[in-house]
């Protein structure tokens, strides 16, 4: 498995990206939510790609994960399932 995974071919086109780590419970929960909803996304494993840590920090201004970057260039840090769901609906991705 690669450190950067694309879940569905359209993920790059839609621009939904999740920065996280496999040891992070919130990261696993967010990935499971997106997978369950069938929403395509790109996953960046920060342990496997340490240079991406700085990218996630620049996006969020914080060091917490997951960082979910949406196609409209907004983001969530450690979002609840309700936060992600509301944003996906706002963007018309659900």
C-alpha positions, 0 to 999 in steps of 0.5 A: 500500500502506498503512503498516499492513497486515492479512494476513487479515481475522481478524488483528485478532481474533486480535491478532497484530501485527508492528512492523517496517520494510521495510529490516529483514531479520529483519522480512521473514523473520518476515513471510515465515514468517507468510505461509508458515504462513498465520497472519493478522497486522497489520503496522505499518511503523514508517517509515511510522508513526513514532508507532508506534515508541514503541508498539513500544518500550513493548511490548518495552522495547527498540529492536530490531525486529521486535516480534511481539505475540501475542494473549496479550499476550506478545511476542518481539523479533527472534525466530528462526523457531523461537521464532515457531513454538513460540509459535504452536503454544503458542497453538494458531494452527498 
